[in-house]
Amino acid sequence: MPSPGAGIVLAAGSSSRMGRPKALLDAGGRTFLEKVCSTVAAAGVQPVLVVVAHDAQEITAALPKDCVPVPNPNPELGQVSSMALGLEAALQLGKRWALVALVDHPEVAVETARLLAKAADAEPGAVHVPTYKGERGHPVVVPTALAPSLFEAQEGEGARDVFSRLGILVREHAVDDPGILLDVDKPGDLRKLRSRDRK
């Protein structure tokens, strides 16, 4: 039976601090994009939708097979706009929820993605967030019905602000996975990641 959930990978950021597209950076022989898409797909969700900037032909050309591009015409509006577009696309496919991952978090464990998908199957109307040592990370599960509310987010509001304002139930799930917090945002972060991979 098809999963009631889709996967979404947010990859429309400008990567200004990195100087090149984070989606195409190397993570142990695979690109960040390949690694994150693989982790999301391993949770059993389908399809995997990848939100990209409308002019990101290089990233679109590098999409793993079975991944579906969702262009963001206004990526400068930030992550919440990309999440809204991905959720809208998943909603149009009849999906109740989506596992939303960030392309600059390539070290998330497959077990974490599976745990979140299982939690969403049990409670599809809630937002599900992983925590490591009490700190929230990514990926997160979001009900697709929240897409319109995210499109209407006020200036400066992030997804968490919208969920709070609407009183959406947020379930935290403790995981033994530091990868949920590992955000590769600057060249120094990439050096740390590669140093860790060599150990």
C-alpha positions as CSV (number, residue, x, y, z in Angstrom):
1,M,0.0,0.0,0.0
2,P,1.4,3.5,-0.9
3,S,2.6,5.5,2.1
4,P,0.3,8.3,3.2
5,G,3.3,10.5,3.4
6,A,5.7,12.2,0.9
7,G,9.3,13.2,1.3
8,I,10.4,16.8,0.8
9,V,14.0,18.0,0.5
10,L,14.5,21.7,0.7
11,A,17.3,22.7,-1.7
12,A,16.4,26.2,-2.9
13,G,18.7,28.2,-0.6
14,S,21.3,30.5,-2.1
15,S,24.3,28.9,-0.4
16,S,25.8,32.4,-0.2
17,R,28.1,31.6,2.8
18,M,29.3,28.4,1.1
19,G,30.0,30.0,-2.2
20,R,28.6,27.1,-4.2
21,P,25.4,25.0,-4.2
22,K,25.3,22.9,-1.0
23,A,23.2,20.3,-2.7
24,L,26.2,19.4,-4.9
25,L,28.8,19.2,-2.2
26,D,30.5,15.9,-1.6
27,A,29.5,13.8,1.4
28,G,31.7,10.7,1.4
29,G,31.4,9.9,-2.3
30,R,27.9,11.1,-2.8
31,T,26.5,14.6,-3.1
32,F,24.5,16.1,-0.2
33,L,21.4,15.9,-2.4
34,E,21.9,12.2,-3.1
35,K,22.5,11.4,0.5
36,V,19.6,13.3,1.9
37,C,17.2,12.0,-0.8
38,S,18.3,8.5,-0.1
39,T,17.7,8.9,3.7
40,V,14.3,10.3,3.1
41,A,13.3,7.6,0.6
42,A,14.5,4.9,3.1
43,A,11.8,6.0,5.4
44,G,9.3,4.5,3.0
45,V,7.7,7.8,1.8
46,Q,7.0,8.4,-1.8
47,P,7.6,10.4,-3.9
48,V,10.5,12.5,-2.8
49,L,9.9,16.1,-3.8
50,V,12.9,18.4,-4.1
51,V,12.2,22.1,-3.8
52,V,14.8,24.0,-5.9
53,A,15.2,27.6,-7.0
54,H,13.5,28.2,-10.4
55,D,16.9,28.8,-12.1
56,A,18.8,25.9,-10.5
57,Q,19.3,23.9,-13.6
58,E,22.5,22.4,-12.3
59,I,20.8,21.0,-9.2
60,T,17.7,19.8,-11.2
61,A,20.0,17.9,-13.6
62,A,21.7,16.2,-10.6
63,L,18.5,14.9,-9.0
64,P,18.5,11.2,-8.2
65,K,16.0,9.2,-10.2
66,D,12.6,8.9,-8.7
67,C,13.0,12.4,-7.2
68,V,10.6,15.1,-8.4
69,P,11.6,18.8,-8.7
70,V,9.3,21.5,-7.3
71,P,10.5,24.9,-8.5
72,N,10.4,27.8,-6.1
73,P,9.9,31.0,-8.2
74,N,10.8,33.2,-5.1
75,P,13.5,31.4,-3.1
76,E,14.5,34.7,-1.6
77,L,11.3,34.5,0.5
78,G,13.1,31.8,2.6
79,Q,12.7,28.3,3.8
80,V,9.1,28.7,4.8
81,S,8.1,29.4,1.2
82,S,9.9,26.3,0.0
83,M,8.2,24.2,2.7
84,A,4.8,25.6,1.7
85,L,5.4,24.7,-2.0
86,G,6.6,21.2,-1.1
87,L,3.6,20.6,1.1
88,E,1.2,22.0,-1.5
89,A,2.7,19.6,-4.1
90,A,2.4,16.7,-1.6
91,L,-1.2,17.7,-0.8
92,Q,-2.1,17.7,-4.5
93,L,-0.9,14.1,-4.6
94,G,-3.3,13.1,-1.8
95,K,-0.6,12.8,0.9
96,R,-1.6,13.6,4.5
97,W,1.9,14.5,5.8
98,A,5.4,15.0,4.6
99,L,8.8,14.2,6.0
100,V,10.7,17.5,5.4
101,A,14.5,17.4,5.2
102,L,17.1,20.0,4.6
103,V,19.8,19.5,2.0
104,D,22.5,20.9,4.3
105,H,21.8,18.2,6.9
106,P,23.5,15.2,5.2
107,E,24.3,13.1,8.3
108,V,20.8,12.3,9.5
109,A,20.5,8.5,10.3
110,V,18.0,6.5,8.3
111,E,16.6,5.1,11.6
112,T,15.6,8.7,12.6
113,A,13.7,9.2,9.3
114,R,11.9,5.9,9.8
115,L,11.0,6.7,13.4
116,L,9.5,10.0,12.3
117,A,7.5,8.4,9.5
118,K,6.2,5.7,11.8
119,A,5.1,8.5,14.3
120,A,3.4,10.3,11.5
121,D,1.5,7.2,10.5
122,A,0.2,6.9,14.1
123,E,-0.6,10.6,14.5
124,P,-0.8,12.3,11.1
125,G,-2.3,15.6,12.4
126,A,0.7,16.5,14.5
127,V,4.1,18.0,13.7
128,H,6.8,15.5,14.6
129,V,10.3,16.8,15.6
130,P,13.5,14.9,16.5
131,T,15.6,15.9,19.5
132,Y,19.1,15.1,20.5
133,K,20.1,15.9,24.0
134,G,17.1,18.1,24.3
135,E,17.7,20.2,21.2
136,R,15.3,20.1,18.2
137,G,16.7,19.3,14.8
138,H,15.7,18.1,11.3
139,P,14.0,16.4,9.5
140,V,10.5,17.2,10.7
141,V,7.1,15.8,9.8
142,V,4.5,18.3,8.8
143,P,0.8,17.7,7.9
144,T,0.2,18.8,4.3
145,A,-3.0,20.6,5.3
146,L,-0.8,23.3,6.8
147,A,0.5,24.4,3.3
148,P,-2.0,27.3,3.0
149,S,-1.1,28.6,6.5
150,L,2.6,28.6,5.6
151,F,1.9,30.5,2.4
152,E,0.3,33.1,4.5
153,A,3.2,33.4,7.0
154,Q,3.9,36.9,8.1
155,E,7.2,38.6,7.2
156,G,9.9,37.2,9.5
157,E,7.8,34.2,10.6
158,G,9.4,30.8,10.4
159,A,7.5,27.5,10.3
160,R,7.8,27.0,14.0
161,D,6.2,30.4,14.6
162,V,3.3,29.5,12.3
163,F,2.8,26.2,14.2
164,S,2.8,28.0,17.5
165,R,0.4,30.7,16.4
166,L,-2.0,28.1,15.1
167,G,-1.7,25.9,18.2
168,I,-0.6,22.9,16.2
169,L,0.4,19.9,18.3
170,V,4.2,19.3,18.2
171,R,5.5,15.9,19.3
172,E,9.2,15.6,20.2
173,H,11.0,12.3,19.6
174,A,14.3,11.8,21.4
175,V,16.9,10.1,19.1
176,D,20.5,9.1,19.5
177,D,21.5,10.9,16.3
178,P,23.7,14.0,16.4
179,G,23.2,14.3,12.6
180,I,19.8,16.0,13.2
181,L,21.8,19.1,14.4
182,L,24.7,19.0,11.9
183,D,24.0,21.9,9.7
184,V,26.7,22.4,7.0
185,D,26.4,26.1,6.4
186,K,29.9,27.4,6.0
187,P,33.2,26.1,4.6
188,G,34.4,25.4,8.2
189,D,31.4,23.2,8.8
190,L,32.3,21.2,5.7
191,R,35.8,20.7,6.9
192,K,34.6,19.4,10.2
193,L,32.2,17.0,8.4
194,R,35.0,15.6,6.2
195,S,37.3,15.3,9.2
196,R,34.6,13.3,11.0
197,D,34.1,11.1,8.0
198,R,37.8,10.2,7.9
199,K,37.8,9.0,11.5
